[in-house]
Amino acid sequence: MDGGKFFGAFRASSGITDAVVLNHVPVGCNWGAGMFKSFSNQSDIRNACTVMHEREIVFGGEESLREALIRADRLYDAPLILVVAGDVPCIIGDDIEAVIGSVSLKKDVIWMEAAGFRGSMRSGYEDALINLVPVMEQCDQAANSVNFIGFCPDDFKVEADLREIKRLMMDSGVAVNSVISNCSYEELKMAPAAELNVVIGQGTELAKQMKDKFGIPYIEVGYPYGLRGSRDLIDAVSDHMGLGRDLDREIDLQPFEKIYLYLNDIYGTPTSVVGDFHAKSMAEFLCRELGFEIEVLSTLDDDYNFEEEVKNSNSAILFGTSFEQDLAKEMRIPLVRFSYPIFDQVWIYDDAPYAGLRGAVCLTETILNTVMGFEDKLSDLELRA
């Protein structure tokens, strides 16, 4: 599930919504990273490639990079080019900074070294964000405003989740200044206007840098799945800013009352959860609010063979990514997809989040429909019993 440092840097860079990402890599690397992103929004293709071949590998890719920069500057209507250098140019020693300095371009250019073998996808994401700090500008602080850090443009249901999170913030009297990395270049530059940075899952190193450079404090919270997760987020932000809000009065349990018997049937179901930093928060939602028994919890930070552990468990439902579909088929159990990468489902409607209060309803509905529509569910559960 870990695409290495290159994938992480690409995901962070492509989150600058009006920037061009120029991947200095062979075409296969560019295709792989771009393919996963395109599943979330096929109308938003802003990644180009220097298309390194055998000739560049032998004689160097600097001329290909120079030509690609000139073409990207001419063809794309964007204020920023982000050059992401993958494995090959890092191995052969291309002087990327010198190439960028040798051409006269209308756009700003930032480059980052992101050889996949030099780190994990998460480290690539963290390093890419830190690489963007120099463009941030010292500016007047906006009261009761926050930046959210940790998002990627190809996260599952990211637009719907952000819409719900922003609604929760607005109802609490808090303005969202910027979402990193899912913002424009201008919003990135103005990120220091926020009163508080809220880190969700990843991006802690950026928050530390912004605290040192701009004096912005930060807090770390889990992904706001479910009623409890939403309350934890609101409480953390409100407590820091001295705002009061009774979220319990806004919780509407009527949708759950409509499906009481179905919820009762799945209570205590043994479950495995696999994914990136979203996995821990998802497991907490399943356990605390739906009463699932979590048998296996695995994140990208784990270095053990989670597949064997899942196979040896009593799990009747698997929560994970598209990569777990073969495992779910082998075990004859349903798979609920919730974490990157997801390439065999689409998400279109921005009013159907998984995060927040509304997300708790949508997520529960997805779980029930996945289980009820699974042909082998009853026979499999009977065999396990």
VMD Tcl script that draws the C-alpha trace (Angstrom):
set ca {
  {0.00 0.00 0.00}
  {3.00 2.34 0.40}
  {4.08 3.95 -2.88}
  {7.33 5.26 -1.42}
  {8.54 8.82 -1.02}
  {7.73 9.78 -4.63}
  {4.03 8.99 -4.25}
  {3.83 10.99 -1.02}
  {5.53 14.02 -2.55}
  {3.30 13.83 -5.62}
  {0.14 13.64 -3.51}
  {1.17 16.67 -1.45}
  {2.18 18.65 -4.54}
  {-0.95 17.87 -6.55}
  {-2.98 19.22 -3.64}
  {-2.01 22.76 -4.68}
  {-5.08 23.09 -6.85}
  {-3.76 25.62 -9.38}
  {-0.19 24.32 -9.68}
  {1.35 22.10 -12.34}
  {3.21 19.06 -11.03}
  {6.13 18.24 -13.32}
  {7.37 14.76 -12.50}
  {11.02 14.29 -13.47}
  {10.73 10.51 -13.88}
  {10.21 7.78 -16.48}
  {6.68 7.70 -17.83}
  {5.66 4.67 -15.76}
  {6.20 6.47 -12.45}
  {4.22 9.45 -13.67}
  {1.41 7.20 -14.85}
  {1.20 5.30 -11.57}
  {0.90 8.36 -9.33}
  {-1.40 10.18 -11.73}
  {-3.66 7.17 -12.22}
  {-4.54 6.93 -8.54}
  {-5.24 10.66 -8.42}
  {-7.43 10.62 -11.54}
  {-9.96 8.30 -9.93}
  {-11.02 11.12 -7.63}
  {-11.37 13.78 -10.32}
  {-10.84 13.02 -13.99}
  {-11.36 16.67 -14.93}
  {-8.34 17.77 -12.89}
  {-5.23 16.55 -14.71}
  {-2.33 18.86 -13.88}
  {0.65 16.52 -13.86}
  {3.21 16.53 -16.66}
  {6.32 14.41 -17.10}
  {9.85 14.71 -18.50}
  {9.47 11.14 -19.87}
  {12.94 9.86 -19.08}
  {14.08 6.98 -21.29}
  {17.27 4.92 -21.63}
  {19.11 7.84 -23.24}
  {18.45 10.11 -20.26}
  {19.41 7.37 -17.83}
  {22.79 7.01 -19.57}
  {23.56 10.63 -20.50}
  {21.49 12.53 -17.92}
  {18.01 14.01 -17.90}
  {18.82 17.70 -17.49}
  {18.02 18.64 -21.07}
  {14.68 16.82 -20.90}
  {13.87 18.70 -17.71}
  {14.82 22.04 -19.27}
  {12.58 21.41 -22.28}
  {9.69 20.22 -20.09}
  {9.91 23.34 -17.91}
  {9.72 25.61 -20.94}
  {6.76 23.72 -22.37}
  {4.90 23.59 -19.06}
  {5.43 27.31 -18.60}
  {3.97 27.97 -22.04}
  {1.09 25.47 -22.05}
  {-0.39 25.64 -18.55}
  {-2.39 28.51 -17.10}
  {-0.98 28.19 -13.58}
  {1.08 30.37 -11.22}
  {3.35 27.58 -9.98}
  {5.31 24.60 -11.28}
  {6.26 21.94 -8.73}
  {9.09 19.69 -9.93}
  {9.12 16.28 -8.23}
  {12.33 14.35 -8.91}
  {11.96 10.59 -8.57}
  {14.39 7.69 -8.38}
  {16.23 7.94 -11.70}
  {17.38 11.59 -11.60}
  {18.43 11.17 -7.97}
  {20.51 8.10 -8.82}
  {22.23 9.63 -11.87}
  {22.75 13.00 -10.16}
  {20.83 15.48 -12.31}
  {21.49 19.05 -11.12}
  {17.86 20.10 -11.00}
  {18.45 23.40 -9.23}
  {20.94 24.45 -11.90}
  {18.50 23.58 -14.69}
  {15.71 25.62 -13.08}
  {18.08 28.55 -12.67}
  {19.12 28.38 -16.34}
  {15.65 29.05 -17.79}
  {13.55 32.21 -17.69}
  {9.97 31.34 -16.78}
  {6.82 33.29 -16.07}
  {5.77 30.91 -13.29}
  {7.25 30.30 -9.87}
  {9.13 27.00 -9.63}
  {9.72 24.83 -6.56}
  {11.49 21.51 -6.74}
  {11.84 18.59 -4.35}
  {13.90 15.42 -4.28}
  {11.60 12.45 -3.82}
  {13.34 9.21 -4.71}
  {10.89 6.47 -3.74}
  {13.59 4.28 -2.19}
  {14.63 7.06 0.22}
  {11.54 6.98 2.37}
  {7.92 6.08 2.87}
  {4.91 7.70 1.24}
  {4.25 9.54 4.48}
  {7.81 10.90 4.68}
  {7.47 12.10 1.08}
  {4.28 13.92 1.99}
  {5.85 15.50 5.07}
  {9.02 16.59 3.23}
  {7.05 18.04 0.33}
  {4.98 20.20 2.66}
  {8.08 21.46 4.45}
  {9.49 22.34 1.04}
  {6.55 24.70 0.55}
  {7.13 26.74 3.72}
  {9.39 29.34 2.01}
  {6.48 30.58 -0.16}
  {4.34 31.31 2.91}
  {4.07 34.97 3.79}
  {3.98 36.70 7.15}
  {0.54 38.30 7.38}
  {-2.01 39.63 9.84}
  {-3.73 36.94 11.85}
  {-7.43 36.28 11.37}
  {-9.21 35.67 14.67}
  {-10.86 32.27 15.21}
  {-9.39 30.81 12.04}
  {-7.69 27.48 11.46}
  {-5.65 25.62 8.87}
  {-6.31 21.92 8.41}
  {-3.20 19.91 7.57}
  {-3.05 16.30 6.39}
  {-5.41 16.05 3.43}
  {-4.65 14.84 -0.09}
  {-6.69 15.49 -3.25}
  {-7.03 11.76 -3.90}
  {-8.25 10.79 -0.43}
  {-11.56 8.92 -0.62}
  {-14.49 11.38 -0.41}
  {-12.12 14.22 0.44}
  {-14.27 16.98 -1.05}
  {-17.41 15.75 0.71}
  {-15.54 15.31 4.00}
  {-14.02 18.79 3.82}
  {-17.40 20.31 3.08}
  {-18.82 18.70 6.22}
  {-15.79 19.63 8.35}
  {-16.02 23.25 7.20}
  {-19.72 23.25 8.07}
  {-18.95 22.03 11.57}
  {-16.29 24.70 11.95}
  {-18.53 27.48 10.64}
  {-21.33 26.50 13.01}
  {-18.79 26.71 15.83}
  {-17.78 30.23 14.85}
  {-14.46 29.12 13.34}
  {-13.28 30.05 9.83}
  {-11.19 27.64 7.76}
  {-8.29 29.67 6.41}
  {-6.57 26.98 4.34}
  {-6.59 23.20 3.83}
  {-3.16 21.71 3.23}
  {-2.70 20.03 0.87}
  {-5.98 20.84 -0.86}
  {-5.79 24.57 -1.53}
  {-4.78 27.16 -4.10}
  {-1.29 28.64 -4.33}
  {-2.56 31.92 -2.88}
  {-4.26 30.12 0.03}
  {-1.00 28.29 0.71}
  {0.94 31.57 0.80}
  {-1.61 33.05 3.22}
  {-1.65 30.02 5.53}
  {0.21 31.94 8.30}
  {-2.94 34.07 8.80}
  {-4.53 31.23 10.77}
  {-4.72 31.32 14.55}
  {-4.31 27.56 14.86}
  {-3.07 24.60 12.80}
  {-5.11 21.41 13.12}
  {-3.16 18.32 12.07}
  {-5.25 15.32 11.08}
  {-3.14 12.21 10.71}
  {-0.11 13.64 8.89}
  {1.68 16.92 8.36}
  {3.04 17.34 11.89}
  {6.46 18.41 10.63}
  {4.89 21.27 8.67}
  {2.96 22.36 11.76}
  {6.22 22.38 13.76}
  {7.95 24.48 11.10}
  {5.06 26.97 11.01}
  {5.14 27.21 14.80}
  {8.85 28.00 14.74}
  {8.67 30.47 11.85}
  {5.27 32.13 12.36}
  {4.40 31.33 15.98}
  {1.24 29.39 15.07}
  {0.35 26.72 17.67}
  {-0.96 23.37 16.53}
  {-3.02 20.48 17.80}
  {-3.25 16.91 16.52}
  {-6.62 15.15 16.27}
  {-7.96 11.95 14.76}
  {-10.00 11.85 11.58}
  {-13.54 12.91 12.59}
  {-15.47 9.75 11.84}
  {-18.77 9.39 13.67}
  {-20.46 11.37 16.40}
  {-17.62 10.95 18.88}
  {-14.95 11.83 16.35}
  {-16.85 14.98 15.39}
  {-17.19 15.97 19.05}
  {-13.48 15.39 19.66}
  {-12.59 17.70 16.76}
  {-15.00 20.46 17.80}
  {-13.95 20.24 21.45}
  {-10.25 20.40 20.61}
  {-10.62 23.51 18.45}
  {-13.16 25.20 20.73}
  {-11.10 24.60 23.86}
  {-8.03 26.16 22.26}
  {-9.95 29.24 21.11}
  {-12.11 29.60 24.19}
  {-15.34 29.01 22.29}
  {-18.28 27.12 23.73}
  {-20.47 24.78 21.74}
  {-22.78 21.99 22.86}
  {-22.56 19.58 19.96}
  {-24.77 17.01 21.70}
  {-27.84 19.18 21.08}
  {-27.22 18.98 17.33}
  {-26.85 15.22 17.11}
  {-29.81 13.72 15.30}
  {-30.29 10.05 16.13}
  {-33.46 9.66 14.07}
  {-31.66 8.16 11.03}
  {-30.18 5.47 13.28}
  {-33.56 4.75 14.88}
  {-34.88 3.86 11.43}
  {-32.37 1.01 11.15}
  {-32.27 -0.09 14.77}
  {-32.81 -3.80 14.03}
  {-30.05 -3.87 11.40}
  {-27.64 -2.19 13.77}
  {-28.55 -4.71 16.42}
  {-27.78 -7.57 14.00}
  {-24.24 -6.37 13.27}
  {-23.42 -5.51 16.88}
  {-20.35 -7.43 18.05}
  {-19.27 -8.41 14.51}
  {-15.57 -9.31 14.38}
  {-13.82 -6.92 11.99}
  {-10.42 -6.07 10.55}
  {-9.40 -2.53 9.57}
  {-6.50 -1.84 7.20}
  {-5.36 1.51 5.81}
  {-3.29 4.64 6.32}
  {-3.72 7.05 9.25}
  {-7.49 6.93 8.70}
  {-7.55 3.32 9.93}
  {-7.19 4.00 13.66}
  {-10.00 6.58 13.64}
  {-12.21 4.26 11.59}
  {-11.61 1.42 14.05}
  {-12.55 3.70 16.96}
  {-15.81 4.65 15.23}
  {-16.68 1.03 14.49}
  {-15.94 -0.06 18.04}
  {-17.38 2.86 20.02}
  {-20.47 3.65 17.98}
  {-21.45 0.49 16.10}
  {-20.19 -2.03 18.63}
  {-17.89 -3.96 16.27}
  {-15.14 -6.16 17.68}
  {-11.83 -5.08 16.13}
  {-9.75 -8.20 15.55}
  {-6.94 -6.68 13.44}
  {-5.93 -3.04 13.04}
  {-3.12 -2.31 10.57}
  {-1.75 1.02 9.32}
  {0.95 1.91 6.80}
  {3.34 2.35 9.72}
  {3.10 -1.35 10.50}
  {5.85 -3.61 9.18}
  {4.26 -7.03 9.67}
  {2.26 -9.24 7.32}
  {-1.26 -8.13 8.21}
  {-2.82 -10.44 5.61}
  {-1.89 -13.56 7.55}
  {-3.20 -12.03 10.75}
  {-6.50 -11.16 9.06}
  {-6.78 -14.66 7.59}
  {-6.20 -16.20 11.02}
  {-8.81 -13.96 12.66}
  {-12.58 -14.39 12.91}
  {-13.21 -11.25 10.90}
  {-16.56 -11.21 9.10}
  {-16.10 -7.75 7.54}
  {-12.94 -6.10 6.21}
  {-12.43 -2.34 6.03}
  {-9.60 -1.23 3.77}
  {-8.44 -0.13 0.33}
  {-8.94 -1.53 -3.16}
  {-5.81 -3.60 -2.61}
  {-7.69 -5.74 -0.08}
  {-10.30 -6.98 -2.56}
  {-8.45 -10.24 -3.24}
  {-8.04 -10.88 0.48}
  {-11.76 -10.26 1.04}
  {-12.67 -12.61 -1.83}
  {-10.41 -15.32 -0.46}
  {-12.02 -15.03 2.98}
  {-15.51 -14.67 1.46}
  {-16.29 -11.56 3.48}
  {-17.47 -8.09 2.39}
  {-14.99 -5.25 1.90}
  {-15.85 -1.67 2.83}
  {-13.43 0.68 1.05}
  {-12.54 3.87 2.92}
  {-8.80 4.60 2.59}
  {-6.36 5.47 -0.23}
  {-5.97 4.03 -2.77}
  {-9.46 3.25 -4.05}
  {-9.61 2.57 -7.76}
  {-12.67 0.33 -8.16}
  {-15.29 2.75 -6.84}
  {-16.19 6.34 -7.65}
  {-17.44 9.13 -5.41}
  {-19.31 11.97 -7.05}
  {-21.78 13.56 -4.66}
  {-20.21 16.08 -2.28}
  {-23.13 15.89 0.16}
  {-22.42 12.27 1.10}
  {-19.35 12.46 3.36}
  {-17.89 9.88 5.70}
  {-16.59 12.52 8.14}
  {-18.58 14.56 10.64}
  {-22.17 14.24 11.86}
  {-23.62 13.77 8.41}
  {-20.82 11.39 7.58}
  {-21.79 9.11 10.46}
  {-25.13 8.50 8.75}
  {-23.65 8.04 5.26}
  {-20.91 5.74 6.52}
  {-23.32 3.60 8.51}
  {-25.58 3.35 5.46}
  {-22.63 2.21 3.32}
  {-21.64 -0.44 5.84}
  {-25.14 -1.87 6.12}
  {-25.71 -1.90 2.36}
  {-22.34 -3.56 1.75}
  {-23.15 -6.30 4.25}
  {-26.76 -6.80 3.16}
  {-25.77 -6.98 -0.50}
  {-23.03 -9.55 0.05}
  {-24.18 -12.94 -1.20}
  {-21.97 -15.11 1.01}
  {-22.59 -13.17 4.21}
  {-25.18 -15.42 5.85}
  {-23.56 -18.71 4.94}
  {-20.14 -17.43 5.96}
  {-21.36 -16.19 9.33}
  {-23.11 -19.50 9.94}
  {-19.90 -21.39 9.20}
  {-17.99 -19.18 11.62}
  {-20.63 -19.72 14.29}
}
mol new
graphics top color blue
foreach p $ca { graphics top sphere $p radius 0.5 }
foreach p [lrange $ca 0 end-1] q [lrange $ca 1 end] { graphics top cylinder $p $q radius 0.2 }
display resetview
